[in-house]
Amino acid sequence: MTEPLVVTRITHSCHLIQIGGMTVLTDPWFSQRTFYHPGEPIALQPEALPRLDAVVISHAHYDHCDLDAFRRYPRKDVPLLVAGPVVGKARKAGFSDVRALEPWQSVQVGDLTIAAAPGKHGVYEVTYVISAGGRSVYFAGDTLLIPELRTLTDRYGPLDVALLPVNGLHVGMPRTKQVVMNAEEAAELTAALRPKLAVPQHYAFTGGAIGDRLFLKSDKDPALFVDAVRRLVPDVPVKVISPGEPLTVAP
């Protein structure tokens, strides 16, 4: 019997993924600071989260690895599966079960299989395929599009959901270095992976009026991804999820 699958967006690239009775949190972000604003509500705070069975963290940037806020989550023994540079930060925040995964390594947590896949960003990053009960979700953090990602279904089988960054973020002065895939590239990956459902993430983020003007350039409209998928692979549906909105994914 296929397990139920529900994805709830908290903000940015932070989601709750519930497969059967297991719950995974992705890339925790629960606060704001100068030049780092979600650009949308933060639907839950750590104290209000359900019981987590695992947490995956793609890389060490604050908007994906907000451990100062996430340390308020009461269960410090929750398994954290993380990119290598995150290990020390997570242990310093008080979490006791912290495991680094390299690309193509996997770990079993209860009924969950969490497999790390490659990523490419401004710092070292891994992405994740999260599977249980015949359901599978790809969580892409905020990676660029790299050739290895096109092989995910060859390695792990069909995907129910692909959570893909879409804002094409450029950073620095004069904002010339791209560090996140854009809507067109995310649609190309959708066409390669052909998930049952594609969900955009990592698009509302803003550096504020000064940060956006001086250091950052990005596309903040997820409709660009919706339109690109309709053009490149029209038989794959796309759903834009508002913060706090639970999305039940049909088998």
N, C-alpha and C positions, 0 to 999 in steps of 0.2 A: 504494500500500500504506500502511495506517495505521501510524504509528509507535507503539512501545511507550510507555506512560506509567506512571511510578512516582512516588508521593509518599511521602516519609519525613519524619515529624515529628521535629524535634530537641527543641523545647520551645516552649510558648507560641504565638507566631505565626511561629516560625522553622522553615522546612521546606526540604528538598531536593526540587525538582521535576525529574524526569528525563524528557525527551521524546526518544526515539531516542537519539542519542549526545550530546545537549546537556543540561547540568545548570545549574539556576538555584537560587540560595539566596535565601530571602525573609527580611526583617527580622531580621538577625543579633542573637542574644542568647546569650551564653556565660558570664555571671558573675552574681553577686548583690551587692547592697548594701543598706543600711538602707532599709526600706520597699519594696524591690523584690525579690521572691522568686518564681521560676517556680511554686512549689507542686507541682512534679513534677521528675523527673530531667532533666538536660541530657544528651542522648544522645551528642553528639559535641563535641569541642573544635576550634578552628580548624585546628590542626595535623593533625587526623585527617580533615578533609574531603576528598572527592574533588576532582579538577580541576574548577573552576567555569568556566562559560562566561559567566555574568552573575550579578549580585546586584541585587535590587530592594529599596529601602528606602522605606517609606510615609511616615515622618515622623521627627522628631528626638528623640522620647522614648527614654530610655536602654533600655527593655525592647524596643525595636524597632530600635535604632541603637547597638548596643554596640561602637563602633569601637575603644575602648581594648583590648578583648579580640580583636576580629576582625582587628586589625592584625597578629596573629601568623600569619594566613594568609600563606603564602610568596609568592604571586603578586600583587604590587602593581599589575600592569597589567590585572587582571581588570576588565571593564567594570562600573561601578556606575551604575545608573539610579535616580535618587533624586528625592524632593521637593526643591524649591529650597533651603529652609533647611539641608539636609543637605550641600550641596556643599562649603562651607568646612570643615566637620568632617571630611569624607572626605579631602579633600586634605591637611589637617593631619595625618591619620593615616597619610599616605604613599601613598595610592592615586592613580594617575596618570591613569586614564581614568574621569572622573566626569562624568556628564551629567544635567542637570535635565530632567525631563519635566513639562509642564503637562497638565492634563486634556485628553484627546482627541488628544494628540500620540503618535506612535509612533516606534520606532526598530528597525532591523534589526541583529541580532547573529548573524552566521553564518546558520544556518537558522531562528533564532528571530525572531519578531516580538513586541516588548514594547510594549504600548499602555497609556498612563496613562488612568485614569478618575477622576472626582471622588471625594472623600471629605469627611467632616466629623467633626472631633474637637476636643479641647481646644486643639490647635495645628494649623497648616496640614498637610494630609494629602492624598496621592493614593493611589489603589489601582491594580491592574494586571490586565490580561488578557495572559496569556503563551501564545503559540501557535507550533506547528511541526508539520509532517508530518500535517496534518489533525486534530491534537489541540489542545485549548484549555482553560486553567485560569484561573479568576478568583480573585485573591488580594485579600482585602478589608481587610488590615491590621487596624485596630480602629475602623473608621468607624461612625458612626451610619447609620441607614437614611435616605437622602435620595432624592427622586423620580428624579434622574438615573440612579441605579443600576438602575432598572427597565427602562431602555432598552438595556442592554448587549448583549443578544442581537440586538436590532434592528440595532445597529451592527456587531457582531463575529461574529454567527452563534451556533450552538448551542455550549454549554459541556459539556465532559466532566466537570469538577470545579468546584465552588464552595467555596472555603475561607473560612468566614464566622466572624467574632467573635460570641460569644453571651452574654457575661456581664453585659451591661447595666450596666457600671461607672458608679457615681456617685462624685464626688469633692468635696472641700472640706468645710467645716463650715457647716451641719449635714448634709453629704453630700446635697445637693439637686440638683446639676448632673449630668445624665446625659451621658456622653461616648462611650459604646460601645453599639451596638445590643444588645438583649436577645434571649433565645431566641425569643420570639414574633415579634419584628420580623425576625430572621434567617430564620425560617420563612416569613414573608410575602415576603421577597426570594427565597427558594428557590422559592416558588410562582410568582413573576413570571418568574424566569429559567429554571426547569425544567431544571437541569443533569442529566446522567446520574447524578451522585453528588454529595451534599452532605457536607462534612466540617467539623465545628465546630473552632474554635480560640479562643485567648484566653479561657480559662475557669478554669484552675487558679491563675492569678496571685493572690498575696496580699501585702499590705503588712505581714505579721506581726501578732502579737496586738495591738500598740499601733496600728499603721497602720489595720488593719481596724476597730478599735473607734472610732477618732477621726476618720479622714479618708476612708475608703473603704467602699463598699457594693457587693457584686457577687454574682452567682449562680455558684457554682463547680461545678455539676453539669451536664455536657453532656447528660444524659438529658432535661433540660427541653427542649432543642432537638430531640432525637430524637422526643419525644412530640408537640411542636408540629408538626413536619413530617408525622408520621403523621396528624395530625388535619386539617391544611390541604391537603396534597398527598401523599396516601399512595402514589402510584405513583413518587415520587422516593426512592430508597434513601439512607440516611444511614450513614456509617461513622465511629466514634470511633477515632482512631489513638493508640496509646500512643507515648511517646517512643522513638525507635529502630526503630519498626515500619514496614517498607516496605509500601506498599499498591500493588499492581498493579491498574490501572484497565482494565477490559475495554473494547474498542472499542465 
